[in-house]
């Protein structure tokens, strides 16, 4: 049983001090240095200490990894769903046995609280991997109606070599969101983790080899987006690319696909999600607690964060007070303490950017609570949860993805106005609605342009439901059986026998 969440800070710190972290890439079943032998230090946002020297891979290393994946594809794709299922379940079991180590790597690398990585991130990744492993041998084809004298079979075929580029906010979980359905379907994979948070995914690749995945099936290559990401996007032997990150980078990937081999893309891009609180909400205190979670969880570094809080005018002040109380649980703390609260943002430079938004909100509107930067363990990458107000509805704070613990409160008068405000963004990833009126819940959910609408909760997702967006939040879906669509293509075999 995993009892790590009860450990005190000194236990976690001693374990962190004892970690021997390998920063080399993982290609064709083994750890390798970059072809150039160059390395790049990776530091913890918790206290700034250097964790490891990461292989600074380049385009030559991408070629080696893609070639390894291509060699592995024929036998892996023909190994059978039941065989792939068994190996992925073995990998999930190994992840469970090494859950403490994976959680500690994730916390040190990203600044997340150890309580979060031990109870949410790592268990969530294991759950998703098991779910897709079990789904592998339960996919079926079609026998469509055709004229007499013929039979047609429609099968789902793996695409080949898949590249995945994943972000730094949920390094292990989102990596598994991509690799689990891709590998279960029979593809091989070259995965580029974020340059800020590569360590847990590198360790996962080692565990995959220990579980028995053949050499070349899962490759993890470290490096920058400008070099490794661009090389994967333009590679003529990569058949599909799955990405989670910004809308700006998504545009460059679309262009790269067009300029190379028209590789299949699935893009989960940015978001600026709204949380609509109607006056008929049954439990305002619960709505406020969930609103704080939706805006400030994971230091606000969530693509679907409900950072635009729209409140019906007659409950505005009451709700603001409840939200201030609920947000106290997201104040920054030492991520290794093992208690509640937020951790560090990904680094000081990003914290500077988020603080700049707070300063704009203070100058052009008002700070309703929070807004202060903290220094913990010598690092200044910590921010108080912050609520802004007094900003016009078309202000940049309402439109741009801040990606930090910053939300904006805005009053509305009517249902139509709430929907109009919520949809007044380039994004369409998620939205939330709070109401005790079932008709209103259905009506408003139907009018919101969002891939997921949560009613009387926030940011709801699970292995069984698809996650992705509309508009400039991208296309393709993670999670659920729909994720297989990113990594397979239908094939028709027509047999004329009469």
Secondary structure, DSSP 8 states (H G I E B T S, - for coil): ---GGG--HHHHHHHHHH------EEETTEEE--TT--EEEEE-TTT--EEEEEE---HHHHHHHHHHHHHHHHHHHTS-HHHHHHHHHHHHHHHHHTHHHHHHHHHHHH---HHHIIIIIHHHHHHHHHHHHHHGGG---B-----TTEEEEEEEEE-SEEEEE--SSSHHHHHHHHHHHHHHTT-EEEEE--TTS-HHHHHHHHHHHHHT--TTSEEE----IIIIIHHHHH-TT--EEEEES-HHHHHHHHHHHHHTT--EEEEE-----EEEE-TT-S-HHHHHHHHHHHHHGGGG--TT---EEEEEGGGHHHHHHHHHHHHGGG-B--TTS-SSSB---S-HHHHHHHHHHHHHHHHHSEEEE---EEEETTEEEEE--EEEES--TTSHHHHS---SSEEEEEEE-SHHHHHHHHH-SSEESEEEEE-S-HHHHHHHHHHS--SEEEESSSS---TTS-B--EETTEES-BSSGGGGGGTEEEEEEEEE--
